[in-house]
């Protein structure tokens, strides 16, 4: 089962957020502060698979705990890693997490992309307390 192994203040998470590509920064601007139906997203969220023979560490570009949703950016800046993507996706699925892949080209139409993300939400709007 995947477990969170680092907090937002971990050195790895902090470094990944600081070195984010333009696409990550742009999508984060559209996800942060519960902008999408009150959902909270975490950025560069780190998981570890404890059940395999070889422990696997996976860094989700974005993670929404309320929806058990992982958003991964795909595209030229990330290279091709289809084999490892399939292994990770299978483990995520077995642990009740869902994956939404976003192509970097989609970032150019951020409002349309935000509607796409909302379209995969299972729950209705979540009340945001002020």
N, CA, C and O of each residue as an XYZ file, in Angstrom:
520
protein
N       0.839     -1.179      0.000
C       0.000      0.000      0.000
C       0.884      1.242      0.000
O       1.918      1.285      0.666
N       0.461      2.243     -0.754
C       1.189      3.501     -0.776
C       0.954      4.249      0.520
O      -0.164      4.288      1.034
N       1.998      4.835      1.036
C       1.886      5.705      2.197
C       2.663      6.982      1.908
O       3.620      6.982      1.134
N       2.240      8.057      2.533
C       2.992      9.294      2.423
C       4.239      9.143      3.276
O       4.160      8.764      4.445
N       5.390      9.439      2.689
C       6.614      9.263      3.452
C       7.339     10.566      3.746
O       8.253     10.596      4.570
N       6.948     11.619      3.094
C       7.578     12.914      3.342
C       6.489     13.964      3.471
O       5.412     13.825      2.891
N       6.761     14.991      4.215
C       5.811     16.087      4.339
C       6.154     17.166      3.323
O       7.163     17.072      2.624
N       5.326     18.174      3.246
C       5.563     19.290      2.330
C       6.896     19.978      2.607
O       7.421     20.666      1.732
N       7.444     19.812      3.786
C       8.688     20.500      4.115
C       9.915     19.613      3.886
O      11.024     19.982      4.274
N       9.726     18.449      3.262
C      10.877     17.584      3.031
C      11.834     18.247      2.050
O      11.396     18.987      1.169
N      13.131     17.995      2.187
C      14.098     18.585      1.262
C      13.831     18.195     -0.191
O      13.971     19.027     -1.087
N      13.447     16.938     -0.435
C      13.176     16.511     -1.813
C      11.975     17.245     -2.378
O      12.042     17.778     -3.486
N      10.880     17.280     -1.637
C       9.685     17.977     -2.102
C       9.936     19.457     -2.341
O       9.479     20.019     -3.337
N      10.657     20.080     -1.433
C      10.979     21.505     -1.566
C      11.812     21.760     -2.817
O      11.561     22.715     -3.552
N      12.805     20.903     -3.056
C      13.664     21.065     -4.239
C      12.862     20.882     -5.523
O      13.031     21.644     -6.475
N      11.986     19.873     -5.554
C      11.175     19.636     -6.745
C      10.230     20.797     -7.023
O      10.029     21.166     -8.180
N       9.650     21.376     -5.980
C       8.768     22.522     -6.182
C       9.543     23.735     -6.671
O       9.055     24.491     -7.511
N      10.748     23.923     -6.150
C      11.562     25.068     -6.552
C      12.023     24.950     -8.003
O      12.130     25.953     -8.709
N      12.295     23.722     -8.443
C      12.805     23.493     -9.799
C      11.693     23.136    -10.788
O      11.970     22.554    -11.837
N      10.468     23.469    -10.476
C       9.328     23.093    -11.311
C       9.423     23.715    -12.705
O       9.875     24.848    -12.873
N       8.980     22.936    -13.701
C       8.890     23.430    -15.068
C       7.722     24.394    -15.180
O       6.847     24.424    -14.315
N       7.711     25.183    -16.245
C       6.651     26.171    -16.449
C       5.270     25.519    -16.413
O       4.327     26.102    -15.878
N       5.142     24.328    -16.970
C       3.840     23.660    -17.009
C       3.353     23.331    -15.602
O       2.171     23.502    -15.304
N       4.238     22.867    -14.742
C       3.871     22.566    -13.355
C       3.442     23.828    -12.627
O       2.437     23.834    -11.917
N       4.212     24.901    -12.806
C       3.874     26.159    -12.126
C       2.523     26.689    -12.597
O       1.724     27.170    -11.794
N       2.273     26.600    -13.900
C       1.018     27.105    -14.456
C      -0.168     26.291    -13.957
O      -1.189     26.854    -13.560
N      -0.034     24.961    -13.975
C      -1.135     24.130    -13.494
C      -1.347     24.328    -11.994
O      -2.487     24.344    -11.531
N      -0.270     24.479    -11.235
C      -0.394     24.714     -9.791
C      -1.167     26.001     -9.525
O      -1.984     26.057     -8.605
N      -0.915     27.029    -10.319
C      -1.655     28.284    -10.157
C      -3.158     28.067    -10.344
O      -3.963     28.780     -9.746
N      -3.544     27.085    -11.172
C      -4.952     26.801    -11.407
C      -5.572     25.851    -10.395
O      -6.796     25.771    -10.287
N      -4.727     25.118     -9.641
C      -5.240     24.126     -8.681
C      -5.194     24.605     -7.232
O      -6.009     24.178     -6.415
N      -4.270     25.468     -6.914
C      -4.031     25.844     -5.520
C      -5.192     26.614     -4.913
O      -6.055     27.132     -5.621
N      -5.193     26.677     -3.608
C      -6.185     27.440     -2.842
C      -7.625     26.990     -3.078
O      -8.545     27.808     -3.074
N      -7.815     25.696     -3.282
C      -9.165     25.108     -3.398
C     -10.008     25.781     -4.475
O     -11.207     25.981     -4.278
N      -9.410     26.130     -5.601
C     -10.122     26.808     -6.680
C     -11.123     25.914     -7.399
O     -12.104     26.407     -7.956
N     -10.886     24.597     -7.395
C     -11.747     23.689     -8.140
C     -12.713     22.982     -7.195
O     -12.369     21.983     -6.563
N     -13.908     23.514     -7.112
C     -14.980     22.944     -6.288
C     -14.540     22.650     -4.858
O     -14.992     21.676     -4.257
N     -13.670     23.476     -4.316
C     -13.258     23.360     -2.922
C     -12.222     22.279     -2.642
O     -11.911     22.025     -1.478
N     -11.680     21.639     -3.666
C     -10.709     20.562     -3.456
C      -9.326     21.129     -3.151
O      -8.880     22.094     -3.772
N      -8.665     20.511     -2.187
C      -7.290     20.864     -1.857
C      -6.352     19.937     -2.634
O      -6.544     18.721     -2.645
N      -5.364     20.501     -3.266
C      -4.352     19.718     -3.966
C      -3.011     19.884     -3.279
O      -2.711     20.939     -2.720
N      -2.218     18.847     -3.325
C      -0.846     18.890     -2.834
C       0.062     18.818     -4.045
O      -0.250     18.148     -5.030
N       1.167     19.499     -3.968
C       2.109     19.568     -5.084
C       3.355     18.776     -4.743
O       3.867     18.868     -3.628
N       3.853     17.989     -5.712
C       5.042     17.143     -5.515
C       4.873     16.281     -4.266
O       5.723     16.275     -3.376
N       3.771     15.564     -4.222
C       3.448     14.714     -3.077
C       4.175     13.380     -3.241
O       4.111     12.765     -4.306
N       4.851     12.941     -2.210
C       5.714     11.769     -2.301
C       5.059     10.573     -1.615
O       4.627     10.651     -0.465
N       4.998      9.459     -2.357
C       4.436      8.209     -1.866
C       5.513      7.130     -1.901
O       6.482      7.222     -2.655
N       5.323      6.102     -1.068
C       6.213      4.950     -1.094
C       5.365      3.695     -1.085
O       4.434      3.580     -0.288
N       5.677      2.742     -1.971
C       4.984      1.460     -2.015
C       5.717      0.516     -1.073
O       6.856      0.131     -1.335
N       5.069      0.145      0.018
C       5.686     -0.685      1.060
C       5.564     -2.175      0.793
O       6.275     -2.967      1.411
N       4.670     -2.582     -0.125
C       4.364     -3.995     -0.259
C       5.244     -4.750     -1.250
O       5.330     -5.975     -1.162
N       5.882     -4.089     -2.164
C       6.674     -4.774     -3.173
C       7.974     -5.327     -2.608
O       8.398     -4.962     -1.512
N       8.600     -6.216     -3.380
C       9.907     -6.748     -2.967
C      10.934     -5.625     -2.885
O      11.775     -5.587     -1.987
N      10.840     -4.714     -3.847
C      11.728     -3.548     -3.859
C      10.849     -2.326     -3.599
O       9.973     -2.015     -4.407
N      11.071     -1.628     -2.481
C      10.247     -0.437     -2.210
C      10.375      0.584     -3.342
O      11.477      0.893     -3.794
N       9.237      1.096     -3.786
C       9.206      2.090     -4.851
C       8.794      3.433     -4.279
O       7.887      3.513     -3.450
N       9.453      4.472     -4.718
C       9.080      5.829     -4.336
C       8.506      6.493     -5.577
O       9.069      6.391     -6.667
N       7.385      7.170     -5.401
C       6.704      7.828     -6.497
C       6.378      9.256     -6.083
O       5.841      9.487     -5.000
N       6.700     10.203     -6.939
C       6.389     11.606     -6.681
C       5.245     12.005     -7.608
O       5.400     12.022     -8.829
N       4.100     12.324     -7.017
C       2.954     12.782     -7.801
C       3.113     14.274     -8.048
O       3.389     15.037     -7.123
N       2.938     14.688     -9.296
C       3.008     16.123     -9.580
C       1.966     16.856     -8.737
O       2.260     17.882     -8.122
N       0.734     16.313     -8.717
C      -0.343     16.897     -7.923
C      -1.191     15.759     -7.363
O      -1.386     14.739     -8.025
N      -1.695     15.938     -6.142
C      -2.489     14.911     -5.484
C      -3.641     15.558     -4.737
O      -3.451     16.516     -3.987
N      -4.843     15.024     -4.951
C      -6.034     15.490     -4.251
C      -6.534     14.352     -3.365
O      -7.139     13.406     -3.870
N      -6.290     14.423     -2.037
C      -6.704     13.345     -1.145
C      -8.215     13.097     -1.133
O      -8.642     11.944     -1.071
N      -9.038     14.160     -1.191
C     -10.494     13.985     -1.146
C     -11.000     13.140     -2.308
O     -11.982     12.411     -2.164
N     -10.347     13.232     -3.440
C     -10.772     12.515     -4.630
C      -9.906     11.289     -4.919
O     -10.176     10.560     -5.873
N      -8.873     11.049     -4.114
C      -7.919      9.966     -4.376
C      -7.431     10.076     -5.818
O      -7.374      9.090     -6.552
N      -7.081     11.301     -6.200
C      -6.730     11.609     -7.585
C      -5.298     12.103     -7.674
O      -4.896     13.021     -6.959
N      -4.536     11.484     -8.562
C      -3.173     11.894     -8.848
C      -3.170     12.489    -10.251
O      -3.695     11.884    -11.185
N      -2.583     13.668    -10.400
C      -2.447     14.293    -11.715
C      -0.969     14.285    -12.079
O      -0.124     14.774    -11.329
N      -0.676     13.720    -13.245
C       0.704     13.668    -13.737
C       0.804     14.419    -15.050
O      -0.026     14.263    -15.945
N       1.830     15.230    -15.141
C       2.105     15.924    -16.398
C       2.971     15.041    -17.269
O       3.985     14.511    -16.815
N       2.577     14.884    -18.511
C       3.352     14.140    -19.501
C       3.784     15.121    -20.574
O       3.117     16.129    -20.806
N       4.899     14.829    -21.228
C       5.331     15.679    -22.325
C       6.820     15.635    -22.521
O       7.526     14.865    -21.869
N       7.292     16.464    -23.419
C       8.700     16.463    -23.815
C       9.662     16.680    -22.655
O      10.731     16.070    -22.617
N       9.301     17.533    -21.720
C      10.235     17.834    -20.630
C      10.441     16.652    -19.707
O      11.418     16.611    -18.959
N       9.520     15.674    -19.749
C       9.611     14.525    -18.862
C      10.205     13.298    -19.531
O      10.482     12.303    -18.862
N      10.404     13.355    -20.839
C      10.955     12.204    -21.534
C       9.940     11.078    -21.608
O       8.796     11.229    -21.178
N      10.363      9.959    -22.152
C       9.473      8.814    -22.301
C       9.823      7.758    -21.275
O      10.955      7.278    -21.229
N       8.855      7.396    -20.455
C       9.065      6.368    -19.435
C       7.822      5.501    -19.322
O       7.324      5.259    -18.223
N       7.319      5.029    -20.471
C       6.056      4.298    -20.497
C       6.095      3.046    -19.639
O       5.090      2.706    -19.014
N       7.226      2.349    -19.590
C       7.326      1.137    -18.779
C       7.136      1.420    -17.307
O       6.350      0.750    -16.639
N       7.852      2.411    -16.795
C       7.713      2.746    -15.375
C       6.360      3.387    -15.092
O       5.823      3.234    -13.995
N       5.798      4.106    -16.069
C       4.461      4.680    -15.904
C       3.432      3.573    -15.695
O       2.558      3.694    -14.837
N       3.529      2.502    -16.468
C       2.571      1.400    -16.360
C       2.662      0.726    -14.996
O       1.635      0.390    -14.407
N       3.872      0.526    -14.487
C       4.058     -0.084    -13.168
C       3.456      0.807    -12.095
O       2.718      0.335    -11.230
N       3.767      2.082    -12.152
C       3.240      3.037    -11.170
C       1.721      3.106    -11.231
O       1.058      3.076    -10.194
N       1.160      3.199    -12.438
C      -0.287      3.289    -12.589
C      -0.979      2.059    -12.013
O      -2.025      2.177    -11.376
N      -0.409      0.894    -12.229
C      -0.976     -0.344    -11.712
C      -0.988     -0.340    -10.183
O      -1.977     -0.735     -9.566
N       0.102      0.102     -9.582
C       0.180      0.158     -8.116
C      -0.801      1.187     -7.567
O      -1.460      0.936     -6.558
N      -0.904      2.334     -8.215
C      -1.858      3.356     -7.785
C      -3.279      2.801     -7.829
O      -4.047      2.969     -6.881
N      -3.622      2.142     -8.930
C      -4.963      1.584     -9.090
C      -5.268      0.563     -7.999
O      -6.360      0.567     -7.432
N      -4.318     -0.304     -7.707
C      -4.518     -1.323     -6.667
C      -4.742     -0.694     -5.299
O      -5.357     -1.309     -4.428
N      -4.254      0.517     -5.104
C      -4.392      1.205     -3.823
C      -5.538      2.216     -3.807
O      -5.618      3.056     -2.910
N      -6.420      2.132     -4.798
C      -7.605      2.976     -4.805
C      -7.376      4.396     -5.280
O      -8.252      5.248     -5.127
N      -6.208      4.667     -5.856
C      -5.932      6.002     -6.375
C      -6.196      6.026     -7.876
O      -5.988      5.032     -8.572
N      -6.651      7.162     -8.355
C      -6.915      7.328     -9.786
C      -5.868      8.255    -10.382
O      -5.317      9.113     -9.693
N      -5.600      8.073    -11.675
C      -4.572      8.851    -12.362
C      -5.205      9.646    -13.499
O      -5.980      9.112    -14.293
N      -4.866     10.912    -13.562
C      -5.237     11.749    -14.703
C      -3.943     12.252    -15.321
O      -3.170     12.966    -14.681
N      -3.717     11.876    -16.560
C      -2.527     12.341    -17.279
C      -2.876     13.616    -18.043
O      -3.917     13.703    -18.693
N      -2.000     14.582    -17.952
C      -2.195     15.866    -18.619
C      -0.993     16.100    -19.519
O       0.149     16.056    -19.063
N      -1.250     16.347    -20.792
C      -0.181     16.675    -21.734
C       0.220     18.136    -21.528
O      -0.628     18.982    -21.243
N       1.493     18.423    -21.671
C       1.949     19.801    -21.456
C       1.270     20.773    -22.421
O       1.113     21.952    -22.104
N       0.866     20.285    -23.594
C       0.181     21.167    -24.551
C      -1.155     21.658    -23.997
O      -1.616     22.742    -24.357
N      -1.779     20.865    -23.121
C      -3.068     21.250    -22.548
C      -2.953     22.438    -21.604
O      -3.943     23.128    -21.359
N      -1.775     22.686    -21.077
C      -1.565     23.772    -20.119
C      -1.835     25.127    -20.772
O      -2.206     26.082    -20.089
N      -1.649     25.213    -22.094
C      -1.876     26.482    -22.790
C      -3.341     26.922    -22.730
O      -3.642     28.103    -22.905
N      -4.251     25.976    -22.484
C      -5.668     26.292    -22.347
C      -6.094     25.907    -20.925
O      -6.858     24.964    -20.719
N      -5.580     26.657    -19.964
C      -5.703     26.293    -18.557
C      -7.154     26.236    -18.084
O      -7.493     25.365    -17.282
N      -8.010     27.122    -18.546
C      -9.413     27.090    -18.105
C     -10.103     25.815    -18.571
O     -10.883     25.222    -17.826
N      -9.820     25.391    -19.799
C     -10.387     24.147    -20.306
C      -9.831     22.957    -19.517
O     -10.556     22.003    -19.234
N      -8.568     23.016    -19.173
C      -7.942     21.953    -18.401
C      -8.546     21.866    -16.997
O      -8.768     20.771    -16.482
N      -8.809     23.011    -16.386
C      -9.436     23.008    -15.064
C     -10.812     22.347    -15.118
O     -11.185     21.625    -14.194
N     -11.576     22.586    -16.194
C     -12.877     21.934    -16.354
C     -12.696     20.420    -16.534
O     -13.516     19.635    -16.058
N     -11.632     20.018    -17.213
C     -11.349     18.590    -17.401
C     -11.082     17.928    -16.045
O     -11.576     16.832    -15.778
N     -10.310     18.589    -15.201
C     -10.012     18.055    -13.870
C     -11.299     17.953    -13.063
O     -11.548     16.930    -12.424
N     -12.115     18.997    -13.082
C     -13.390     18.963    -12.355
C     -14.283     17.833    -12.861
O     -15.056     17.259    -12.095
N     -14.177     17.520    -14.136
C     -14.991     16.472    -14.732
C     -14.702     15.080    -14.194
O     -15.544     14.191    -14.319
N     -13.550     14.871    -13.607
C     -13.236     13.550    -13.052
C     -13.492     13.471    -11.551
O     -13.279     12.419    -10.948
N     -13.945     14.561    -10.940
C     -14.273     14.526     -9.523
C     -15.452     13.586     -9.293
O     -16.405     13.581    -10.071
N     -15.388     12.802     -8.238
C     -16.456     11.874     -7.868
C     -17.538     12.568     -7.046
O     -18.717     12.227     -7.137
N     -17.132     13.523     -6.261
C     -18.027     14.172     -5.311
C     -18.502     15.510     -5.832
O     -17.909     16.073     -6.752
N     -19.579     16.025     -5.240
C     -20.045     17.351     -5.566
C     -19.135     18.390     -4.934
O     -18.097     18.041     -4.372
N     -19.510     19.660     -5.017
C     -18.699     20.718     -4.426
C     -18.495     20.519     -2.930
O     -19.391     20.051     -2.228
N     -17.334     20.871     -2.458
C     -17.004     20.795     -1.039
C     -17.065     22.219     -0.476
O     -16.494     23.147     -1.050
N     -17.756     22.377      0.640
C     -17.879     23.697      1.261
C     -16.518     24.138      1.788
O     -15.835     23.381      2.477
N     -16.140     25.339      1.466
C     -14.879     25.916      1.941
C     -15.189     26.820      3.110
O     -15.972     27.763      2.995
N     -14.557     26.519      4.251
C     -14.785     27.333      5.442
C     -13.870     28.542      5.423
O     -12.682     28.429      5.120
N     -14.425     29.697      5.748
C     -13.627     30.937      5.778
C     -13.252     31.279      7.185
O     -12.582     32.285      7.418
